[in-house]
């Protein structure tokens, strides 16, 4: 099941995020991007469409969507939530496509846009 919130924002300006797009474009074939979110989630609705547009602009096709639900106690449930320690959404994990090694992680509370935050982490890594 795909997250509606990952549909690219049609008015997102790739030129404003050229460095982030270039970083993702350079490694597009070597990574898997795993996205945990919920279409019901305000933060996901505000952050994921721009991230979807960034991935689209960079030609990143290997994106896995993990829809998350919230229990009455606030805990999150969904595919691989426990395995990846997902507590806040959106959470995005970038892994090496061959080895599965985690290369970068964005969690809802970061101060930068998802694509920018992850690109900064990925620039210091060898994929």
N, C-alpha and C positions, 0 to 999 in steps of 0.2 A: 504494500500500500504506500502510495506517495503522499507526502505532505503538501497540501495546497499552498502552504506558506512558502514553499521552496520555489514556486513559480517565479521566474525572474521579473523584477520590477521593470516595467517597460520604459520608465523615465529615468532609470539609473544612468549616470554619466560615467562611462568607463574611463574617459580622459582624466577625470578627477582622481582616479585610483590607478593610474598607469603602472606604478611600481608594483602594487599588489597583483594586478592582472598579469604583468610580465613574470613575476615570481611563480605564480600558479601555471602559467602557460609553459614555462621552461620544464616543469616536472609533471605536466598533466598525464602523461602516459605511465608514470612511475608511482602514482599514488592512488589510494582509495580514500574518499571522503565520507565519513559516517556522521549523519546528522540525526540527533534526537530532538524532537520538538512536538508541539501539539498545535493543531489549528485553532484550538480554544484559548491558547496562551497569548496574552497581550504582548509579551516580550518577543515571542516567536513571530507574531504578525508584524512587528515593527522592524525586526532585524533580519529575518531569513529571506525576504524577497530581494533585498540588496545583495545578500550573499549568493543567492541563486543566480542573479544577474552577473556577478563577478565570475562565478564558475563558468557560466555560459560564455562570457566574453573571452575567458582564458582557454576554452575548449576542453574543460575537465568533464569527462563523461562518466567516470567511474564513481558515482555518488550513490550511497545507500541511505535510505530513509527509514527511521525508526520512530513510528508514532508512539507518543507517551500519553498516558492518562494519569490523572491525579486522584488519589484515594481521599477519603474523608479526613484522614489524619495529615494530609499534605504530602505524603510519600508518593513517589512516582512508580508506575508500573508500565511494563512494555518490554519489547524485545531487547535483550542484552543489557537491560538497565542495571541489573546486579553485577553482571560480568564486567561492565565498564565503570561501575561506581557512579552512575548518573543520579544526581540529586537536584540539580537545577537545569532548566531548559530555557533557551536552546543551549545544547552542548554539541560541539563539533570536534571530532577526532580525525586527524589526518594520519594515515598509516602508509608505510612502504607496501606497494602492491605485491611484491615478491615475498617479503619476509614477515609482513604483518606487524613490524616494529612501529610503535607509536612515535610519530615525528613531531606532532604539535597538537595542542588541545585548547579550545576556546570554551569558556563557561560563561553563562549569561551575565555575570557581574563585571566583566572586563570593561574598561573605559573606551576602548577603540572599536570601530566597526569590525565585524568578524573577519572579513577578507584581509584587512590591514593587520589585525592582530596576528592571525595565522601566518601571513606572508613574512612578518618580522621574525617569527619563530623559525620558519622554514629557511630563511636566508642564511641562518647560522648552521644549518644541518646539511649533511650529505645524504641525498636520497638514494 
